[in-house]
Amino acid sequence: MIQTKKRSVSSSENGAFEKPVKKLKEDTTTDKPKAKTPKKDGTVKSNFSKPAGKFQKKTTAPSSGKPGEKVEKKPFVANTPESKKEYWNGLKAKQKELRQQRRQNKSKELYELSVSAKKIYEKLKRKAAENKEELVQKLHELLSKENAYAKIATSHDTARVIQCMIKNASEEIRDQIASSLMPGVVDLATSKYGHHCVTSLFKHGSKLLWARVVDAIIKDVLKMVNHTFSSAIVDSAYNEYATNEQRNFMRQAFYSELFKLDKDRTVQTMKDCWKTNAYMKPSVLSTVKGHLVQAANKKLTDNSLLHALLVEFLEEAGTTERSEVMELYLPLLASISSTRDGTGAAIYCFLHSVVKDRRAALKAMKPYIEKLSIHEHGHRLIMCILNCYDDTVTLGKQVISPIMEQLETIVGSGEWGRKVVGWIFSPDDKDLLHPTQIELLNGYLEHSKKDKEIRRKEVFAVAKEPFCKQIESNASFWLRGGHTALLTASILKKFQGEELARLHRALAKVICDPNWKVHENEINLDGSILSLEVEKKPKENVTPGAERKIKKIKKSPFEEEKAAAREKQLATNPLVNGLEHAGIHIALKKMIKQDQEKRQQGGEDVSQFGFAIVEELTVEHAASWIAQNRSSFLLLLIFENSTEEVQQMLRKKLAPLKKELKAQKHTGGKLLGEKLKL
């Protein structure tokens, strides 16, 4: 630290300067300054304190007051370390006082009641606990006094006690607990912890209890649908537990205030409100619009009840009102596509919007493309966009690229993902989609200006190169089962030239691998097993709310049980030879038959799947092929659908196996021997 010296006020006679005088703290007790006091040596001591130099360390002198004497407090200066510390200390002291005050205000009896209840709960929640019915009875006797259920249901610790009781209680006690909770179901459902109690009543209750809870929800459905916690309960109640009549009553509350208390069984849809009274139409539409706008502003749109209202509103509203609501819901298409009604509303909003709004909707939807593609209802929106959106450059960036990045995940997740991928490469293919669904998708083309063939060629051009790379990197995935192999066969129809040859070579390596094994029943990536059943026709003329939303299943917390179930599932689904698999055999036959069809369309220079197989097949491996019936039929199809060059190659490969071929007794071997004339 650099220190500066201060000269004394007086100097000695010989002109020499004396040592600087030590400064003393200024006495702040009096307002008047004290006079200078002379020293013995003649120098004068100044009682005025001088501010510290720029580079001097600031020090505070201890107070010179007597013990017990009051010292004046320093003035508060903001934005200094001392002031901030003083502020936080005061804030903590206030919080402590408030906490103590709340504890004093809280009923001592209720506090002691919750403590004793939690002691019993600790025994009841154990998996191996004995006499659970007796423990529940004790808790019920303890909490049924003074209506304690409603008081403790919103607390984070005691709410778990009630949930555990509902789970392990008998029907009689469960009904009594519900009777205690029902008067305050709105406060309970909107509580951070209390809404779990309502969920437990649905989960573990009987049908009669479900009806009681739903009736209680209907009274305040308008308030509950616009709250974060209770909105999910309303969605679950409307979608899974309410009867058709209760669903109608829940929707009536949104039509008009007249239906809040008095329900009308004749009003089942929005149109029924103005069948007899036409003057009610503007007021009903205005009321429903207000509720839809409020839900969109709060981002609480993932609700099947609101989806049913939205579909009805879009069909009946005028152009101005409809456009205002559509503008709010276009950025939320992904969240409203979780139900049948919601997906229908999302498709309607997308088709009837302008180009600028469509582009913004696709940008907002991009992070959810993968989830929508594998969803029971959301995949319909993706297929609609693929079929009628004209700007293929934007479509490639916002929709096709995310699908191609997660192609195996989408294809391996179920039939809905396979439909989306199939539509990209092979639209209007009846091997992949039901004719009714194809007709429905083609009906959306009236909202498109570009020619459908031009658009489909541009979409195919964007997706073909990523698909070829996927096949070359993991060709065995695309032949892992009957469903995926049929999708692969349908996609190969559209490829030509060198790209088709690349796909043929990659697939032929898998087919000619002697160790190629697949599961007897195809397994999805989520662990579910597919069966070779014909796809059901889509449902038609479904009333609003009748179609249920796909049920979300939470993962089991017991990993050991989950692993055991997976092992049991795999034990009943053994590995078999890929060539002998029934579904894959059908798909391979389709691929081989495409050789002749492509030659008729594009000439003799077209890549042939049969050529790729014969080229990859060795003599040793061919011996195992002719020993099996289905693989012999594949060789027979190759011979029948290939060029003379490929036929000669096949004869040379099988010539050393002439004796083995004649010795075969299965039908495929006999027909192959007759055809080759070896």
C-alpha positions in Angstrom: 0.0 0.0 0.0 1.5 3.4 -0.9 1.3 5.8 2.0 1.7 9.5 2.0 3.2 11.7 4.7 1.6 14.8 6.1 3.6 17.8 7.1 3.0 19.3 10.6 1.3 22.6 10.9 4.4 24.4 12.5 8.0 23.8 11.8 11.1 24.3 14.1 13.2 27.5 14.0 16.0 25.8 11.9 13.4 25.1 9.2 13.4 21.3 9.7 10.1 19.7 9.5 8.9 17.6 12.4 7.2 14.2 12.2 3.6 14.2 11.2 1.1 14.3 13.9 -1.2 11.3 14.4 -4.9 12.0 13.4 -7.6 11.5 15.9 -11.2 10.8 15.1 -13.5 13.8 15.0 -15.7 14.1 18.0 -19.3 14.0 16.6 -21.0 14.6 19.9 -20.9 18.4 19.5 -21.8 20.5 16.5 -19.1 23.2 17.2 -15.5 22.4 16.2 -13.0 22.4 19.0 -10.0 24.8 19.1 -6.5 23.7 18.4 -4.6 22.5 21.5 -0.9 23.3 21.7 1.7 20.6 22.6 4.6 20.9 25.0 7.0 21.1 22.1 5.1 24.1 20.6 3.3 22.2 17.9 -0.4 22.5 17.5 -2.6 19.4 17.4 -5.7 19.7 15.2 -8.9 18.1 16.3 -10.4 18.1 12.8 -10.3 14.7 11.0 -9.1 14.7 7.4 -10.5 12.2 4.9 -8.3 9.3 4.2 -6.1 9.5 1.1 -6.9 7.8 -2.1 -4.7 4.8 -1.4 -5.1 4.6 2.3 -7.0 1.9 4.0 -10.1 3.1 5.8 -10.2 2.2 9.4 -12.9 2.9 12.0 -11.8 3.9 15.5 -13.5 2.3 18.4 -16.2 4.2 20.1 -14.9 6.1 23.1 -18.3 6.1 24.9 -18.8 4.7 28.4 -20.3 1.3 28.9 -24.1 1.4 28.6 -24.0 4.7 26.8 -26.1 4.9 23.6 -24.2 5.3 20.4 -25.9 6.9 17.5 -26.7 4.5 14.6 -25.1 5.1 11.2 -27.5 6.4 8.5 -28.7 3.7 6.0 -26.9 3.8 2.7 -28.3 1.7 -0.2 -26.3 -0.7 -2.4 -23.5 -1.3 0.0 -22.5 -4.7 1.5 -23.5 -3.6 5.0 -26.9 -2.4 3.8 -27.6 -5.6 1.9 -26.7 -7.7 4.9 -28.9 -5.6 7.1 -31.8 -5.9 4.7 -31.5 -9.7 4.4 -31.2 -10.1 8.2 -34.4 -8.1 8.6 -36.2 -10.1 6.0 -35.2 -13.4 7.6 -36.4 -12.2 11.0 -39.8 -11.2 9.5 -40.1 -14.6 7.9 -39.3 -16.3 11.2 -41.9 -14.3 13.0 -44.5 -15.1 10.4 -43.6 -18.8 10.6 -44.0 -18.8 14.4 -47.3 -16.9 14.1 -48.7 -19.5 11.6 -47.7 -22.3 13.9 -49.5 -20.6 16.8 -52.6 -20.0 14.8 -52.7 -23.6 13.6 -54.9 -25.8 15.6 -53.0 -27.9 18.1 -55.5 -30.7 17.8 -55.1 -30.8 14.0 -51.3 -30.8 14.3 -51.4 -33.7 16.8 -53.9 -35.5 14.6 -51.7 -35.3 11.5 -48.6 -36.5 13.5 -50.5 -39.6 14.8 -51.9 -40.3 11.4 -48.5 -40.2 9.8 -47.2 -42.8 12.3 -49.9 -45.2 11.2 -49.3 -44.3 7.6 -45.6 -45.3 7.9 -46.8 -48.8 8.7 -49.6 -48.9 6.1 -47.5 -47.9 3.1 -45.1 -50.8 3.4 -45.5 -53.4 0.7 -45.2 -56.3 3.2 -47.4 -54.7 5.9 -49.9 -57.0 7.6 -53.5 -56.2 8.7 -53.8 -53.3 6.3 -57.6 -53.2 6.7 -57.2 -52.7 10.5 -54.7 -49.9 9.9 -57.0 -48.2 7.4 -59.9 -48.5 9.9 -57.8 -46.8 12.6 -56.9 -44.0 10.3 -60.5 -43.5 9.3 -61.7 -43.4 12.9 -58.9 -40.9 13.6 -59.5 -38.6 10.6 -63.3 -38.7 10.5 -63.5 -36.5 13.5 -64.2 -32.8 12.9 -64.1 -33.3 9.1 -60.3 -33.6 9.2 -60.2 -35.1 5.7 -60.9 -31.8 3.9 -58.5 -29.9 6.2 -55.4 -32.1 5.7 -56.0 -33.2 2.1 -54.2 -30.1 0.6 -51.0 -30.6 2.7 -48.0 -32.3 1.0 -47.5 -34.9 3.7 -51.0 -35.7 4.9 -52.3 -35.8 1.3 -50.2 -39.0 0.9 -51.9 -40.5 3.9 -55.3 -40.1 2.3 -54.1 -41.5 -1.0 -52.7 -44.6 0.7 -56.0 -45.0 2.6 -58.1 -44.8 -0.7 -55.8 -47.4 -2.2 -56.1 -50.0 0.6 -59.6 -49.2 2.0 -62.7 -51.3 1.5 -65.5 -49.9 -0.8 -67.5 -48.8 2.2 -64.7 -46.8 3.8 -63.7 -45.5 0.4 -67.2 -44.1 -0.2 -67.1 -42.5 3.3 -63.8 -40.8 2.5 -65.2 -39.6 -0.9 -68.3 -38.2 0.9 -66.0 -36.2 3.1 -64.0 -34.9 0.2 -66.7 -34.2 -2.3 -68.0 -30.8 -0.9 -64.7 -29.2 -1.5 -63.7 -31.1 -4.7 -62.9 -27.8 -6.6 -60.4 -26.6 -3.9 -59.0 -30.1 -3.8 -58.6 -30.5 -7.5 -56.9 -27.1 -7.9 -54.5 -27.8 -5.0 -50.9 -28.8 -5.8 -51.1 -31.9 -3.6 -54.8 -32.4 -3.1 -55.5 -33.1 -6.8 -53.8 -36.5 -6.3 -56.6 -37.5 -3.9 -59.2 -37.0 -6.7 -57.0 -39.0 -9.1 -56.8 -41.8 -6.5 -60.6 -41.9 -6.2 -60.9 -42.5 -10.0 -58.0 -45.0 -10.0 -59.3 -47.2 -7.1 -63.0 -46.5 -7.0 -66.0 -48.3 -8.4 -68.3 -47.2 -11.2 -70.7 -45.8 -8.7 -67.9 -43.7 -7.1 -66.8 -42.5 -10.6 -70.3 -41.2 -11.2 -70.4 -39.3 -7.9 -67.0 -37.7 -8.6 -67.9 -36.8 -12.1 -71.2 -35.2 -10.9 -69.3 -33.1 -8.5 -66.9 -32.0 -11.3 -69.8 -31.1 -13.6 -71.0 -28.4 -11.1 -67.7 -26.5 -11.4 -66.3 -27.7 -14.7 -65.8 -24.1 -16.0 -63.5 -23.2 -13.2 -61.6 -26.5 -13.2 -60.9 -26.7 -16.9 -58.8 -23.5 -16.8 -56.5 -24.6 -13.9 -53.3 -26.4 -14.4 -53.9 -29.3 -12.0 -57.6 -29.7 -12.3 -57.6 -29.5 -16.1 -55.9 -32.9 -16.3 -58.6 -34.3 -13.9 -61.4 -32.9 -16.1 -59.7 -34.5 -19.2 -59.4 -37.8 -17.5 -63.0 -37.7 -16.2 -64.4 -36.8 -19.6 -62.3 -39.2 -21.5 -62.3 -42.3 -19.4 -64.9 -42.3 -16.5 -67.9 -40.2 -17.6 -70.9 -41.7 -19.2 -72.3 -40.3 -22.5 -75.0 -38.4 -20.6 -72.4 -36.9 -18.2 -70.2 -35.9 -21.2 -73.2 -34.0 -22.7 -73.8 -32.2 -19.3 -70.1 -31.2 -19.2 -70.3 -29.6 -22.6 -73.6 -27.9 -21.8 -71.9 -25.8 -19.2 -69.8 -24.2 -22.0 -72.8 -23.5 -24.2 -74.6 -21.1 -22.0 -75.0 -20.0 -18.4 -78.6 -21.4 -18.6 -77.2 -24.9 -18.3 -75.0 -24.3 -15.3 -77.7 -25.5 -12.9 -80.4 -27.0 -15.1 -79.2 -29.6 -17.5 -81.2 -30.6 -20.6 -81.0 -34.2 -21.8 -82.3 -33.2 -25.2 -79.2 -31.0 -25.8 -76.5 -33.3 -27.0 -74.6 -31.0 -29.4 -74.2 -27.3 -29.9 -76.8 -27.3 -32.7 -79.5 -28.5 -30.3 -79.2 -25.2 -28.4 -80.9 -23.2 -31.1 -83.1 -25.8 -32.7 -86.2 -24.3 -31.0 -84.8 -20.9 -30.2 -82.8 -19.5 -33.2 -82.0 -16.3 -31.3 -79.6 -18.3 -29.0 -77.1 -19.1 -31.7 -75.0 -15.8 -31.5 -74.9 -15.9 -27.7 -73.9 -19.6 -27.6 -71.2 -19.2 -30.2 -69.9 -16.1 -28.3 -69.8 -17.9 -25.0 -68.0 -21.0 -26.5 -65.5 -18.7 -28.2 -64.7 -17.0 -24.9 -63.9 -20.3 -23.2 -61.8 -21.5 -26.2 -59.8 -18.2 -26.2 -59.2 -18.4 -22.5 -57.9 -22.0 -22.7 -55.6 -21.0 -25.6 -54.2 -18.0 -23.8 -53.4 -20.2 -20.8 -51.9 -23.0 -23.0 -54.3 -25.5 -21.4 -55.5 -27.0 -24.7 -54.5 -30.7 -24.2 -58.0 -31.5 -23.0 -60.5 -33.8 -24.8 -63.5 -31.7 -23.6 -62.1 -28.6 -25.2 -61.3 -30.5 -28.4 -65.0 -31.6 -28.7 -66.1 -28.0 -28.2 -63.5 -26.7 -30.7 -64.7 -29.1 -33.5 -68.3 -28.1 -33.0 -67.4 -24.4 -32.9 -65.4 -24.5 -36.1 -68.3 -26.2 -37.9 -70.9 -23.7 -36.8 -69.1 -20.3 -36.3 -69.0 -17.5 -38.8 -66.0 -16.6 -40.9 -64.7 -13.8 -38.6 -65.1 -15.7 -35.3 -63.7 -18.9 -36.8 -60.6 -17.1 -38.1 -59.9 -15.4 -34.7 -60.0 -18.8 -33.0 -58.0 -20.5 -35.7 -55.3 -17.9 -35.3 -54.9 -18.7 -31.6 -54.9 -22.5 -32.1 -52.5 -22.7 -35.2 -49.3 -22.6 -33.0 -50.9 -25.3 -30.7 -51.7 -27.9 -33.3 -49.4 -30.5 -31.7 -51.0 -30.2 -28.3 -54.6 -30.5 -29.6 -53.8 -33.6 -31.8 -54.0 -36.0 -28.9 -57.6 -37.0 -29.5 -59.8 -37.8 -32.5 -61.7 -34.6 -32.2 -58.6 -32.6 -31.6 -56.9 -34.0 -34.6 -59.9 -33.2 -36.7 -59.9 -29.6 -35.4 -56.1 -29.3 -36.1 -56.6 -30.5 -39.7 -59.4 -28.1 -40.2 -57.3 -25.2 -38.8 -54.4 -26.1 -41.1 -56.4 -26.5 -44.3 -58.4 -23.3 -43.9 -55.4 -21.0 -43.0 -53.3 -18.8 -45.3 -49.8 -19.7 -46.5 -48.1 -17.5 -43.9 -49.9 -19.1 -41.0 -49.3 -22.6 -42.3 -45.6 -21.9 -42.4 -45.6 -20.6 -38.8 -47.6 -23.6 -37.7 -45.1 -26.1 -39.2 -42.3 -24.2 -37.5 -44.0 -24.5 -34.1 -44.8 -28.2 -34.8 -41.3 -29.3 -35.8 -40.1 -30.4 -32.3 -43.1 -32.7 -32.0 -43.0 -34.3 -35.4 -41.6 -37.6 -34.1 -44.2 -37.9 -31.4 -47.1 -37.0 -33.7 -46.0 -39.5 -36.3 -46.3 -42.4 -33.9 -49.4 -41.2 -32.2 -52.8 -42.9 -32.7 -54.5 -39.7 -33.8 -51.6 -37.3 -34.4 -50.3 -39.3 -37.4 -53.4 -38.2 -39.4 -52.3 -34.6 -39.2 -48.8 -35.4 -40.4 -50.2 -37.4 -43.4 -52.6 -34.5 -44.2 -49.7 -32.1 -44.3 -47.6 -34.4 -46.4 -50.5 -34.7 -48.9 -51.6 -31.1 -49.3 -48.9 -28.6 -48.4 -47.5 -27.1 -51.6 -44.2 -25.6 -50.4 -42.1 -28.8 -50.5 -38.9 -26.9 -49.5 -40.4 -25.9 -46.2 -42.0 -29.3 -45.9 -38.7 -31.0 -46.3 -37.0 -28.9 -43.6 -39.9 -28.8 -41.0 -41.5 -32.3 -41.4 -39.6 -34.7 -43.6 -36.1 -34.1 -42.2 -37.2 -34.8 -38.5 -38.9 -38.0 -39.7 -35.8 -39.2 -41.6 -33.6 -38.4 -38.6 -35.7 -40.7 -36.4 -36.8 -43.1 -39.2 -36.1 -46.4 -37.4 -37.7 -45.1 -34.2 -40.9 -44.1 -36.0 -41.1 -47.3 -38.1 -40.4 -49.5 -35.1 -43.0 -47.8 -32.8 -46.1 -49.2 -34.4 -48.5 -49.2 -37.3 -49.1 -45.4 -37.3 -45.4 -44.6 -37.8 -45.3 -47.1 -40.7 -48.3 -45.4 -42.3 -46.5 -42.0 -42.2 -43.3 -43.3 -43.7 -45.2 -45.3 -46.3 -47.1 -42.2 -47.4 -43.8 -40.3 -48.0 -42.5 -43.0 -50.4 -45.6 -44.8 -51.7 -48.8 -42.7 -51.3 -52.1 -44.2 -52.3 -50.7 -47.7 -51.6 -53.6 -50.1 -50.6 -51.0 -52.5 -49.2 -50.3 -49.9 -46.4 -53.6 -48.0 -46.0 -57.3 -48.8 -46.1 -59.1 -47.4 -49.2 -61.4 -45.3 -47.0 -58.4 -43.6 -45.4 -56.8 -43.0 -48.8 -60.0 -41.4 -50.1 -60.2 -39.2 -47.0 -56.6 -38.0 -47.5 -57.2 -37.3 -51.2 -60.3 -35.2 -50.2 -57.9 -32.7 -48.6 -56.4 -31.9 -52.0 -59.1 -29.3 -52.7 -57.2 -27.0 -50.4 -54.0 -27.4 -52.4 -53.0 -25.6 -55.7 -50.0 -27.7 -56.9 -50.5 -30.8 -58.9 -50.4 -33.8 -56.6 -48.0 -35.9 -58.8 -45.5 -33.0 -58.9 -45.7 -32.5 -55.2 -45.2 -36.2 -54.5 -42.2 -36.4 -56.7 -40.6 -33.5 -54.9 -41.3 -35.1 -51.5 -39.8 -38.3 -52.7 -36.7 -36.5 -54.0 -36.1 -35.0 -50.5 -36.5 -38.3 -48.7 -34.8 -40.9 -51.0 -31.1 -40.3 -50.2 -31.6 -40.4 -46.3 -33.6 -43.6 -46.8 -30.8 -45.2 -48.8 -28.3 -44.4 -46.2 -30.5 -45.9 -43.5 -30.9 -49.1 -45.4 -27.2 -49.4 -46.1 -26.3 -48.8 -42.4 -28.8 -51.2 -40.9 -30.5 -53.3 -43.5 -31.5 -56.1 -41.0 -33.9 -53.6 -39.3 -36.0 -53.4 -42.5 -36.4 -57.1 -42.6 -37.0 -57.7 -38.9 -40.6 -58.8 -39.2 -43.6 -59.2 -41.6 -45.0 -55.7 -41.1 -41.7 -53.9 -41.6 -40.7 -56.1 -44.5 -44.1 -55.3 -46.3 -43.4 -51.6 -45.8 -39.9 -52.1 -47.3 -41.4 -53.9 -50.3 -43.9 -51.1 -50.9 -41.1 -48.4 -50.7 -38.9 -50.2 -53.2 -41.6 -49.8 -55.9 -40.8 -46.1 -56.3 -37.0 -46.4 -56.5 -35.0 -46.7 -59.8 -31.5 -46.7 -61.1 -28.4 -46.7 -58.9 -30.4 -46.0 -55.8 -32.5 -49.1 -56.3 -29.3 -51.1 -56.9 -27.9 -49.9 -53.6 -31.0 -51.0 -51.7 -31.0 -54.4 -53.4 -27.3 -55.1 -52.5 -27.8 -54.1 -48.9 -30.9 -56.3 -48.5 -29.4 -59.2 -50.3 -26.5 -59.3 -47.8 -29.0 -59.8 -45.0 -31.0 -62.4 -46.8 -28.0 -64.5 -47.8 -26.5 -64.4 -44.3 -26.6 -68.0 -43.0 -27.0 -66.7 -39.4 -30.0 -64.5 -40.2 -32.6 -64.9 -37.4 -35.8 -62.9 -36.6 -38.4 -63.1 -33.9 -41.5 -65.1 -34.7 -43.7 -62.2 -33.8 -42.4 -58.7 -34.6 -41.6 -56.6 -31.5 -42.0 -52.9 -31.4 -39.4 -50.6 -29.8 -41.8 -50.1 -26.8 -41.8 -53.8 -26.1 -45.2 -54.7 -27.5 -45.7 -57.7 -29.8 -47.4 -57.4 -33.1 -49.6 -60.1 -34.6 -50.3 -60.7 -38.2 -53.8 -59.5 -38.2 -55.6 -57.5 -40.9 -55.9 -53.8 -40.0 -59.4 -52.7 -38.9 -61.4 -50.2 -40.9 -61.5 -46.7 -39.4 -64.6 -45.8 -37.4 -67.2 -43.6 -39.0 -70.1 -41.5 -37.7 -68.6 -41.2 -34.2 -70.4 -38.8 -31.9 -68.2 -36.1 -30.2 -66.4 -37.5 -27.2 -67.2 -41.1 -28.0 -63.7 -41.8 -29.3 -61.4 -42.2 -26.4 -57.9 -40.7 -26.2 -55.0 -43.0 -26.2 -54.3 -43.9 -22.6 -50.9 -42.9 -21.2 -49.2 -45.7 -19.3 -46.6 -44.8 -16.8 -43.4 -46.8 -16.5 -43.3 -49.3 -13.7 -41.0 -48.4 -10.8 -40.2 -52.0 -10.2 -37.5 -52.7 -12.7 -37.1 -56.3 -11.6 -40.7 -57.2 -12.4 -40.4 -55.3 -15.7 -37.3 -57.3 -16.7 -38.9 -60.6 -15.7 -42.0 -59.7 -17.8 -39.7 -58.9 -20.8 -37.9 -62.2 -20.4 -41.2 -64.1 -20.3 -42.4 -62.3 -23.4 -39.2 -63.1 -25.3 -39.4 -66.8 -24.1 -42.8 -67.1 -25.8 -41.4 -65.4 -28.9 -38.5 -67.5 -30.1 -36.0 -66.7 -32.9 -36.6 -68.4 -36.2 -34.8 -68.5 -39.6 -35.6 -65.4 -41.5 -36.3 -67.3 -44.8 -38.9 -69.5 -43.1 -40.7 -66.6 -41.5 -44.2 -66.3 -43.0 -44.5 -62.5 -43.1 -41.0 -61.9 -44.4 -41.5 -64.7 -47.1 -44.6 -62.8 -48.4 -42.6 -59.5 -48.5 -39.6 -61.1 -50.3 -41.9 -62.6 -52.9 -43.3 -59.1 -53.6 -39.8 -57.7 -54.0 -38.8 -60.4 -56.4 -41.9 -60.0 -58.5 -41.1 -56.3 -58.9 -38.1 -57.1 -61.1 -40.4 -58.1 -64.0 -42.7 -55.2 -63.5 -39.8 -52.7 -63.5 -38.3 -54.2 -66.6 -41.6 -53.7 -68.4 -41.6 -50.1 -67.4 -38.0 -49.1 -67.7 -36.2 -51.6 -69.9 -33.6 -54.3 -69.4 -31.1 -52.2 -67.5 -33.2 -51.9 -64.4 -31.6 -53.2 -61.2 -32.9 -56.7 -60.2 -33.4 -58.0 -56.7 -33.0 -61.5 -58.0 -29.6 -60.7 -59.5 -28.4 -59.2 -56.1 -29.5 -62.4 -54.3 -27.9 -64.8 -56.7 -24.7 -62.8 -56.8 -24.4 -62.8 -53.0 -25.5 -66.5 -52.6 -22.7 -69.0 -52.2 -22.8 -72.7 -53.1 -22.6 -73.8 -49.4 -25.5 -71.5 -48.5 -27.5 -72.6 -51.5 -27.4 -76.1 -50.2 -29.3 -75.0 -47.1 -31.8 -73.0 -49.2 -32.9 -76.0 -51.3 -33.3 -78.0 -48.1 -36.1 -75.7 -47.0 -39.5 -75.3 -48.7 -40.0 -71.5 -48.6 -36.4 -70.6 -49.6 -36.8 -73.1 -52.6 -39.9 -71.1 -53.7 -37.9 -67.9 -53.5 -35.3 -69.4 -55.9 -38.1 -70.5 -58.2 -39.5 -67.0 -58.2 -36.1 -65.5 -59.0 -35.8 -67.8 -61.9 -39.2 -67.0 -63.3 -38.9 -63.2 -62.9 -35.3 -62.6 -63.9 -33.5 -62.1 -67.2 -31.7 -65.0 -69.0 -28.3 -63.8 -67.5 -29.6 -64.2 -64.0 -31.2 -67.6 -64.9 -27.8 -68.9 -66.1 -26.1 -67.6 -63.0 -28.6 -69.5 -60.8 -28.1 -72.7 -62.8 -24.4 -72.6 -62.3 -24.8 -72.0 -58.6 -27.2 -75.0 -58.2 -25.4 -77.4 -60.7 -23.1 -78.9 -58.0 -26.2 -79.6 -55.9 -28.1 -81.6 -58.5 -28.3 -84.8 -56.4 -29.4 -82.9 -53.3 -32.1 -81.1 -55.2 -33.6 -84.2 -56.7 -33.6 -85.8 -53.3 -35.9 -83.1 -51.8 -39.5 -84.2 -51.1 -41.0 -80.8 -50.3 -43.1 -79.0 -52.9 -40.7 -76.1 -53.4 -37.7 -78.4 -54.1 -39.6 -80.5 -56.6 -40.9 -77.5 -58.6 -37.4 -75.9 -58.6 -35.9 -79.1 -59.9 -38.5 -79.3 -62.7 -38.0 -75.7 -63.6 -34.2 -75.7 -63.8 -34.1 -79.1 -65.6 -30.8 -80.0 -64.0 
